[in-house]
Amino acid sequence: MSNQTILRPGELKDVLLKEIEAADLSALDVQEVGTVLEVKDGVVRVYGLMSAMSGEMLEFTSSETGEIVVGLALNLEEDNLGAVVLGDYLQLKEGDEVRRTARVLEVPVGPEMVGRVVNPLGQPLDGLGPIKTHSTRKVESIAPGIIARQPVNEPLQTGIKAIDSMIPIGRGQRELIIGDRGTGKTAIAIDTIINQKGTGVICVYVAIGQKNSTVVAVVERLKEHGAMEFTIVVNAGAADPAPLLYIAPYAGCAMAEYFMYEENKATLCVYDDLSKQAAAYRQMSLILRRPPGREAYPGDVFYLHSRLLERAARLSDARGGGSLTALPVVETQAGDVSAYIPTNVISITDGQIYLESDLFYSNVRPAINPGISVSRVGGNAQIKAMKQVAGKLRLDYSQYRELEAFAQFASELDQATQRQLARGARVVEVLKQPQYDPMPIEKQVAVIFAVNNGYLDDVEVNDVRKWEDEFLSFVEARHPEVLQRISTEKTLSDELEADLKKAIEEFKALQ
């Protein structure tokens, strides 16, 4: 007894580990299997997967149905890990098996996805049969660096006069659409998608936490205007578990990135809306017992959106010159743009289109407030002709708003002020536009030129829209070459300006 060595438990463990390491395990089929400890609200605690990585895909096998459900490892703790279930978590219960896949989360991508409605895992929701894709992309991928990019200087036309003239968007830009509920945020995004018809831009519309009936209505509207031929709709509905809402924008971005990187195309990604994604992420984080911060959001909620929106870029010609333009949507409560999520996203994006309830209800639609709205790319994202005619439009509009407020209190106004108010009222009227009716850039230039140069000053405010429609019909019928030249030359030369003036005067003489 005396000459035998007694090993302490810690030493015994070390000896056993050395023996295991020395053994040849290559011939054995070793699979790491864990066990579900608890399931609640789409979040699962797992015991046993000690070498799982953060962001790794896991496969849960339901002991009741035998079905495999996909999950995502998020919290790596000392003796267990927290994962979220990307599917029906009600099938899982304590004691079910969990396997590692040694893969990060991927979604199917490729031209086969275009025209389809899918969930964030790329599975079809439109009843048109399976999608046979040949490649996948990681849901989370690193944004291109500075060297891989080039400046944003090519316009992405929305077809909305107020945006293309005052808050222009360029290919590769990130422009936030922000406003209260029911102010027309989705309408602007859908009009922009419809306006990409014939431009070769591939669009991805990501619906996050919306009613399925709303998404169906959007899809029907896109079909009606022939826009589903170049659009992918990713839907994580209000009834879906929070983890699906959380990954939906990244999945949509990955689908768009395929066309940007592999096919060198221009793409447009709409995230509608990121407030609901942040709320879903907050729900997941609280159940995973991560520490809450401001407004109970976790500390990394800024990174949640920055890593998504940084993936929007215009690649350098050496990288193929593809682009991804992001239009994130954020909902405000009672116009409060200083809340946590709105300020975060405003600081990440290259400008914002602010929609105001008061304007919407006073029948100024789209209800864009040009005072708060801004595009940090500015005139670089406009054709020269639009820059020439819209240069002073924004200033005139803002001055009109100031004067309008002042004029309510003034009894007598001088003639110059009256003229400015009259012009401003007509500018506001010209910038109004019906939904699902985007206007080509050459027509926008012609109309804004007319209002800026005083040709509408003698037209009654209520008749401005009628005048505009009749004028555009007249130019299309009698002077189509003027519109054609604006479209091809993209600049208003003295000669072209004279032709446009002549066309306007000819039309006014007929009235």
N, C-alpha and C positions, 0 to 999 in steps of 0.2 A: 504494500500500500504506500509505503513511504517513498519508494522510488518512482511512483506514477505521478505525471504532471496533471494537476487539476486546472482546467481552463475555466476562466470566468465567462459569463454569457456573451459579452462583447467580443472577446477573443474567439470564442467558438463560432460566432457569426462571420468574423473575418476569415477564419480557416475555411469554413464552408464556401464562402464566396470565392476564395482563391481556387478551391477544388473545382467549382462550377466553371470558372473562367478558363481553367486549364483543360477541361473536357472538350471534346470535339462535338459541338452542337449543330454543325452545318448540315449533318445528315438528317437531323430531326426537323419535322415541320412544326415550328413553334409559332403559335398565334397568341397575341396578348388579348385576354378576355377579361372584361370587368363586369361589375354587377350594379344594377340600378338600386340606389339607396332610397330615394324618394322622388316623386314627380309632383310638381305643382305649377299650374298656369304656364305650361310650355317650357318650364325650366326643370332640368333633371340633375340630381347629384349622383355621381358615379364613383364607386370604389374599385380600385384595382388597376387602372390604366396609368401606371406610374411614368411611362415614357411618352405619353401623349403630348402633343404640342398645342400651343394656343392657336386657334383658327383651323384646327384639323377637323376633317369630316369623320364622324363616328357613325357606326351602323347599329341601331337598336333592333333586337329581334323580339317581337311581341310573343309572349308565351301563350297568349289566348288565341291569336289568329295566325301566328307564324309569319306575319308580314314584317318586312324590314322597313324601318323608319329612319330617315337621315337626320343627324344632329350635328351640332357645331360646338367644339370645345372652346370655352371662353375663359373660365376661372381655373387656374391651376393652383390648388392648395396643397398643404403638406400631406394630408392623408386621403384627400378625395378631389374630384374636379367637378366644376359646374359647367353644364352644357345646356344649349337651347335646342329644342326639337323643331325641325323645319317640316312640319306636317301634323298629323293627328296624334297629339300627345296623350289623348284619352285611351289609346290602345295599350299604353305602357303602364306597368305597375312594378312595385318593389320586387326585386329578385330577378328581373329580366336581364338577359345577356346583352353586353355592349362590346363591340369590336372596333379596333383601330383600323383605319384604311391607309394611313401614311400619305394621305393626299389632302391638299387644301380644297376648299369648296370651289367647284367649277360649274359653269352653265354651258349648255350647247349654244353655238353661234354659227352664223353663216347666212348666205342668201336665202336658204330654205325657210328662215324665220320670218322673212318679210311678208306682210299681209296677214300675219297670224296674231291671235290673242293668247298669251301664255301667262303662267304664274311665275314667280321669281326663280323657280328651279328650271324654267324652260319647258315645262309640261303644258301641252295645249289645253285651252279652256273653251275653244270655240266649236268643238264637236266636228271638226273637219279632218279627223284622223290623226295618226301619229306624225311627228316631224322627223324626217330622216336627215339629220345633220351629219357632217363629216369631221367637225372639229369642235373643241371646247376652249373656253378662256377662263382664267381664274377670276373669281368675283372681285377679289381685292388685288389690284395691281398698282405698281408704283407709277406715279405721274411722270411724264417726260421732263427732263431737266431743261435748263436755260438754253444750252447749246442746241438741243433738238428742236427748239421752237423758232418761229419767226413772228414779226409783229403782225397784229391784227389790222389789216387794211383792205380787206375784201368784204363788201357789204353782204349781210344776210337779210334780204328784204322780207319784212313781215306783211306788207300789203296794207298796213294800217297807217293812215296819213300822219297822225299825231306822233307815232313812234319813228317812222322813217324820216320825218322832217326834223324832229326836235331831240329824240333820244335814240339815235341810230344804233343798230346792233351789227357787229362784224362777225365773220366766221372765225370761230375759236374763242369768242368772248363768253363771259358768264354774266348774264343780266338777270337780276332778281325781279320777279313780279310779286309785289307786296300790296296787301290791302285787306280790308275786313271781309267777312263772309258775304257772298252774294254781291260782289262789286264787279264781277266780270273777269276775274283772273284767268280762269280756265278758257274763257271765250278768246282772250288774246292769244293764248298758247295754241288753241285749235286753229284759229285764223292763220297763225304763222305757219303751222304744218300744212294747211290747205294751200297756202301761197307758194310752197316749195315745189308744186307740181310743174314738171318740165325743167327743173333746174338740176336734177341729178342728186339732190340732197336726200340722204336716207334719214328718216325720222324715227325716234323711239319715244313713245309716250308712256311714262310710268305713273300709274294711278295708285296712290298709297292711302289706304284706309277709307276709300270712298264706297258708297253704296253700289252694289253690282248693277242696279238699274241705271245709275248715272253713267257708269262706264259703258253699258250697252248703248245708251243714247249717244255717247261720244263716238263709239265705233260706227254706229249707223250713219251719223253725220259725216264721218270721214269717208265711208263707202259712197255716200250720196255725191260727194264732191270728187270722187276718184282718187282720194288721198291714201286709202289703205294699200294701194299698189306699191307704195314706197315707205310704209309705216309698220313698225312692230309695236303692239300694245302689251305692256307688262302690267298685270293687275294683281295687287295684293289687297283684297277687299276688306271691308270693315269687320266681316265675320272671321277673317283669317287670324291665326295666332300671331302675337307680337313679333316673334323672330322673323316671320315672312315679310312683315311690314318693314322690319329693320334692314333686311338684305335686298329688298326690291330695287332701290335706286342703284346699288352697286351692280346688281345683275343687269339692269337696263343699260348701264354705262358700259359694261363688258360687251354686251351685244352690239352697241354702237362702235366700240373701239375696234371690233373686228373689221368693219368697213373703213375705219380711219387708218389703221395700220396695214392691213392685208390688201385692201383694194384702193387705198389712197383717195378715198372719197370724202366729200364734205358731209358731216352728219349733224343732226340736231337732237338733243336729248331734253325732254321736259320732265321735271320731277314735281308731281302734283299730289300732295305738297309735303315739304320737309318738316312742317310743324307736327304733322301726324307721325312722321318717322321718328322724330325726337321724342315724342310722347311714348311711342312703342319701345324705344331704347331705354327710356326712363323706367318703364314698367319692368322690362327684363332686368335692368341693373339693380332695381330695388329688391326683386325676388332673389337675385344672385348675391344679395347682401353687400353690394358695393356702397361706399359712403356717399350719401347725397350731398349736393352743394346748393347753389342758388336755384330757387324755384323747384327744389328736390331733384333737379337733373344731376347726373353723375359728373365728375370733374372733367371727363374727356368728351363732353358733348360738342365742344368746339371742333375737336379733331374728327369727330363723327362726320361733320359736314365739310371740313377743309380738305380731308383726304379724298372726298368724293368730287368736289368742285375743282380741285387742282388738276384732275385728269382731263378737264376741258383744255384744249390747246389747238394752235395751228402749227402743224409740224413744218420744219424747214424743208426746202426742196430736196435736199440730200436724203431726207427720210421719206420722201414721197409726196409731201405737201398736203396730206390729208388734214381734216380738221374736225373737232368736236365742239359744237356750241352748246352751252348749257343754259336752260331757262328754268332755274329753280323757282318754285312758288312757295310763299310763306304767308300764313294767315295771321292777321293782327286782331287783337281784341280792342274794340272801340278806338281804333286808329292809333294804338300805342306802339310806335316804332322803336321805343326805348326798352321794350321788354327783352328778356334774355336771348331767345332764339332769333328774333328779328335783328337785333344789333349784331349778333354773331355772324349771321349770313350776310348782312349789309357789309361788314368789314372784310368778308372773304371775296365777294363778287366785284365785278368791274362796273358797277352802276346798278340802279334800280328804277323800275317803273312803278310809281306809287299811285294806286287807285283809291279814290276818295268816295265815301258813301254819299256825302252831300252833293257832289257833282252827279253821281249816278242817279240819285232821286230827283235832281233838278233837270233830268233828261239830257245831260251831257254824257254821251256814251260813244266810244270808250271813255270812262271817267278818270282820265289821266290828269294828275296835277303836275304841270310842267315846272312848278316852283321847286318841289322836293325831288322830282324825278331827275335822274342824271345818267349820262353814259360816259364812262371814263375813257372810252376810245374816241368818242366825239366824231368830228368831221372826217377822220381817217376811214370811218366805216360808211361813208356816203359817196355816191357818184358826184362828180364835179357839178353837174347840172342842178342836183338837189341842194348842194352846198351854196350855189349861187342864189337860188330863189328862197331858201329857208334860213339864210344867214341871220336876218333880223326878226324872223317869225317868233322865236322864243321870247325875245326881249319885248316885242310888241304885245305878245300874249300876257306876259307878266305885268307889264305896265297897265294893260287893260284891267287886269284883276285888281291892282292897287287903286286905279281910278274909279272902278266900279264901286268898291267899298267906300271910297271918299264921296262919290257922287250921290250916295244915298242920303248924306247929311247936308249937301250943298243945295241951296235954293237956285242960284243962278251960276251957270258955267260959261266960261269964255268959249269962243268958237273953236279954238284949237283943241280944247279938251273935248268938246262935243264931237269933233271930227274923229279924235282918237278913240272915243267910246264907240262911235258908229263903226269904225274900222274893226275894232276889237270884237264887237258882237258878230261881225261877219266872219272873222277868222275862226271864232269858236264854232260857228255854224258849219263852216267848211270842214273843220276837223272832226265833226261828228260823222259816224259811219255805222251802217247796220252790221249786225253780226253775220258771220260766214260770207262776207262779201269783200275779200281783200282786193285792193286796187293796184294794177301794174304801176311801176315807178314813173313811166313816161306820162301817164294820166295825172298822177299826183303832182308832178312838176308843173304841168299845164295849169291845173286848178290853183295851186299855191301862187304861181306867177300872176294869175289873174287877180286874186284877192289882194296880194301885196302891192300891185301896181294900181290899185284903186278902181278896177273895172267893175267891182261889185258894190261900190259905194252908193250907187243910185238904185240898187235892187233892195226891195223890202227884205228884212231879216227872215221872215217866214217863207219867203220865196227863194232863198239862197240854195237850198238843196235841189229844188226843181230846176233852177238856173244851171246848176252844176251838171245835173244829169243830161239836160238838153244840150248844153255846150259840148259835153264829151261825145254825145251821139253825133252832133253836127261836125265836130273835128274828125271823128272816125269816118264819117260819110264823105265830107268834102275835102279834108286836108289830112288824109292818113299818113302822108309822107312826113308831116311835122312830128307826129308821135313816133314814127319809125326812126327818124333821125335822132331824136332825143334818146331813144332806146339804144341805138348803135353807137352814136358819137359820145354819149354820156357827158356832154358839156354843152352849154348854151353859148354858141358863137354869136357875134353881132348879127350875122345873116339869119341864123336860126331864130334868134330873139325877135328880129324884125318880122319874120314869117309868122311867128306865134302871135305877135301883136296884131298883125293883119287879119289872122284867123279870128281873133277875139273881136276885133272891130267889125268884121264882116258879120259875125253872129249877132252882135249888139244892134247892128243896123236892121236886122230882120225882125227884131222884137217890137 
